[in-house]
C-alpha cells in the first residue's frame, strides 16, 4: 500500500470490528466477546481435566469421553448458535421506513445511488448516511463477486452478479468510517476501499439538498477551460457531471467529485495533484483500472481539467 493510501487510512482510524460505532457492529462485537469467553472457559476446564488425569488425581472413565468429547461441545455449540441466530435476525431485519441506498460493486470502485426508486442521486466511492436513522444498503454487482464491509458499523454482505442483497445499518456515532471489499475480485482488490460519512440528521438533510442539484459553475477562466476539456476529450462517454454532460454511467459520477475525501476508491487524498495523476495514468495508480490514459493532454489542459474537477464540491 502506498504512503498516501496509508495516510488516508489513518485519517479514519482503525478499520476494526472491535471498535463498534453502529448497532450491527455492536451486536456482532458482543457475540464475539461472548463466544471467546465461553470457549476460553471450556479450554481452561479441558486443561484442568488433562492435568488431573496425567497427575493421577483423577482416574479415567469411559463416560468422560461421551460427556467431555461429545455432550459438552454439542451443547456449547447449540447454545452459541442460538445466540448468533437471534443476533443475526436482529441486525438483518429491515425497516420499511429506512433510507435505501443502492451500492453496486464494480472493478474496482463503488457506484452509489441514493433513493434509487425516487430521487436517484448518484455518487461514487463515498456514502453519506444520517446518524440514528435506519438505512438499508441494497447491494449489487455488475461483474464479479464483491463483499461490502464497514467493520465499525455492521457485518459484511456479499455482492453477487444477478442478485440483490440487503444490509440494514444504523450508525450510533458521527464521523468517517472506512469500508473495504472483503472478497477477492481482481488485480486491484486490495485497493477497493470506500468511506461511509455519518452526519447528524439535520446536516444530512442539508447535504442531500445541496448535493442533488447541478454542478457548480466554472468561476474562473481556468475552470471554464477545464470544463471544456472535459467535454472535448470525450469524458462524458463514461462520466456524468449534472448540468454539464449527463448520461455517462460507465464510470463514477463526477458532479461532486472534489468534495469526496479520497480518490481511487479510498486510496489517495482528494486534491488537484492526485486528480491530475489519475487522469494522466490511472493504471499506474490502480492496476486493472478500466479508464484509459490521458497522458496525451497538453500540460495546461491537464492542469485546467484537474482544477475544474477539484472545484466540484
N, C-alpha and C positions, 0 to 999 in steps of 0.2 A: 504494500500500500504506500502511496506517495506521501510525502510530508504534508502536502496540502490536504490530502484526504484525512490524515491522522489529526491534523489541527481542526478540521471541520467536525470530525467525530468528537473531539474533546469539547467543543462548544456546547454539545447537547448532553454531556455526561455519559456515564457508562451505559452501554446497551445491555442492561441486565434485568432478568426476570425477578431478581432478588430485591429489587427496589421498586415495588409496585406503586403506580400512581393512577390506576384505573380499577374499576370494580372487578373485571375479569381477571386481571393480573393479581389482585389482592387475594381472590379466591384460590387461584392456582398456587400462589405462594404459600397460603395456609395449608393446602393439601400437600404440597411438597414437604413442608416442615413436619406435618403430621406423619407422613409416610417415613420420613427419615428417622424421627424419634421412635416410631413403632418398630421398625426393623432394626434400629440400633439396640433397643431393649432386648429384642429376640436374639440378636447376635451376642449380647453380653450373657444372657441366660445360657446360650449354647456353649460359650467358653467356660462358664462355671460348671456346667454339666460335664464337659470333657475333662476339666481339671479334677472334678470329684471322682470320676471313673478311673483316670490314669493314676491318681494318688492313692487309690484303694479305699477311699472314704465311702464309695457307693458301689455296690455290686451290680453289674449289668443285668438287665432283664429284657426279654424279647418284646414285652409290650411297650417298652420305651421307643422302640423303632416305629411302632404304629402311632404312638402319641406325639413324639417329637419330630418324626420324619414325614408323617402324613397328616395327622389331625391338626397339629399346630400351624403348619404352613397353609393348609387349606382354609382353616377358619380365619387366619390373619388376612389372607388374600381376599376372601369373600367380604370381610368387613370393610377393608380398604376399597375394594371395588364398589361397594355400596356407596361409600362416601364420595368417591370420584364420580360416580354416575349422577348423584344428586347435584354436585358442583357443576358438572358438565351441562346438565339440563338448565341450571340456573344461569350460567354465563352465555348460553346459546339461545335462550328464549327471546323471541322477537317482540318488540314494542310496536304496535300498529301505528303509533304516532311518531315514530323515530324519523329523524332526517336520514334520507337514503343517499349514499354516495357510492357511485359505481366506479370501481377501480379495475382497470384491465392491465394485466401484466404483458409486457412486450419485451423482446430482446433489444436493448437492455434498459428499459425505462418504464414508467408507470403513467398511464392515461387516466385522468381523474375527471369525473363528471358529477357535479352536484345536482341533486334532484333530477335524475335522468328522464323522468316522465312528466316533468313540469318545466322548471326554469332551464334545466340542461346547460349549465355553465361549465365550461371545460377549463381544466388546469393540467398540470403535469408535475410529477415527482415531489410534490408537496401537498399535504392535505390539511385543511384548516377545519377544526371542529369546535363546538362550544363546550365549556366545562359544565358538568352536571346534567347535560341533556343526552337522551338516548340517541345513538347514531347506529345505523346499520350499514356496514360495508357490503356492497354487492360485488362479489369477486369473480372475475372472468380472465380468460387468457386468449390471445389471438394467435399463438404459435406453439409453444411447448408448455410443459407443466412448470409453474412457478409456485412459490409459497409465500404468503403475506404474513409478516410477523412484526409486531411492535411490542417487544418484551415488557416494557414498563406499563403498557395499557391493557393488553389482553393476550390470549393464546394465538397460535398460528393456525392458518387455514390454507389448504391447497387451492390453487387456481388452475383449473383443468380445461383445456380446449373443448368447446361444445357443451360446457356445463356451467351453471351459475351457482355459486355457494354464497351463503350469507354469514356474516360475522358481526354480531352486536358488540358495541363498545360504549362505555360511559367513563369519561375521564373525570378524575377527582381533583386534579391539580392543573394549573395553567403552566405553560412552558413549551419547549420544543423537544420532541422525543424522536429518536432515530429508529427507523424500521429497516428491515433487510429482507431480501428474497432468501428463503431458507431451503430452497430446492435447487440443486444444480441445474442450470438452464442454458449453459453455453460458456463460451470463452470468457466473457466479462461478468459471469455470475457474481464473483466477489465484489464487483463494482456496481452492483444493482441495489442501491440503498434508496431511502426516501426519508422525509421528515413529516411528522404529524405536529402541527401547531395547535395548541389548545388555548382558546381565548375565553375570557368572561363572556357570558351570553350576550350582553349588550354590545360588547366590542365585536363579537362575531356577526351580529346582525348588521352593524355598521360596515364591517368589512365586506359582507355579501352585497350590500347596496353599492359600495364603491367599485367592487370588482366585476359587477355584472354588466357594466356599460362598455363602451368602445375604448380603445387605447387612447392615451393622452396624445394631444397634438405635438408635432415636432416644433420645438420652441426656438431653435436656432438654425442657422444656415447649415451647420454640420449635421444636425439631427435630420433636417429635411433631406440632405443628400443621402444620409444613411437609410432613410425610409425609401427613397427612390432606388438605391442599390438593392434593397431587399426585394423589391418588385422586379427590377430589371434582371437580376441574377437568377430568377426562377424559383426563389424560395417559397412563394405561395403554392407551388405544386405539392408541397408536403406540410407546410405550416400555415396556421391562421393567425392573423392579427386583426381582431374585430375592429371594423371601421376603416381598415386599410386593404386587407386582402382576406377573403373568407372562403372556406370550402376545403382547404388543405387539411387532411386529418391523418396522413401517414406518419407525421412526426408530431412532437409536442405543440400544444397551443402556446403561442408566444405573447399573447396580449398583455400579460403582467409578468413576463419573464424576469425583468430586472428587479422585481420585488421579492423573488424567491431567495431563500437563504443559501442555496447551493446550486451548482451546475453539474450536469452529467449524472443525475440521479444520486445526489448526496455525496459526490466525490470531491468537488472543488468549490472554493468560495465563489460566490457570485460577484463578479466585478468586470469591468471593461477588459482587463487583461486576459482573464480566463475565457471570456466570450470570444475575443479575437483569436486566441489559440485554438479554441474549439472549431470556429468557422474555418480556419486555415487547414487544420488537420485533425478531424475528430477521432480517427482510428488510432492516432498516437496517444491520445488521452484516454480512450476507451477502446481496446482491441475488439473487433467484431461489430462496432457501431455501423449502422447501415447508411448513415449520412455520408454523401460524397465530400471529398476535399474541395475547398475553395481557395487553395493557395495561389491560384492564378489571379486573384483580385489584386489590383494595384494597392499599394500601401495606404494612400489617402482614403480609398473606398473601404478598405478593411477597417480602418480606424473609425470612419464615419458610421459604418454599419454596426460595429460593436458598441459605439457610443449610443446609437439610437436604441439598440436592444436593451442596453443597461438603463436607459431612461424610462423604459416601460414598467411603471410601478403602480 
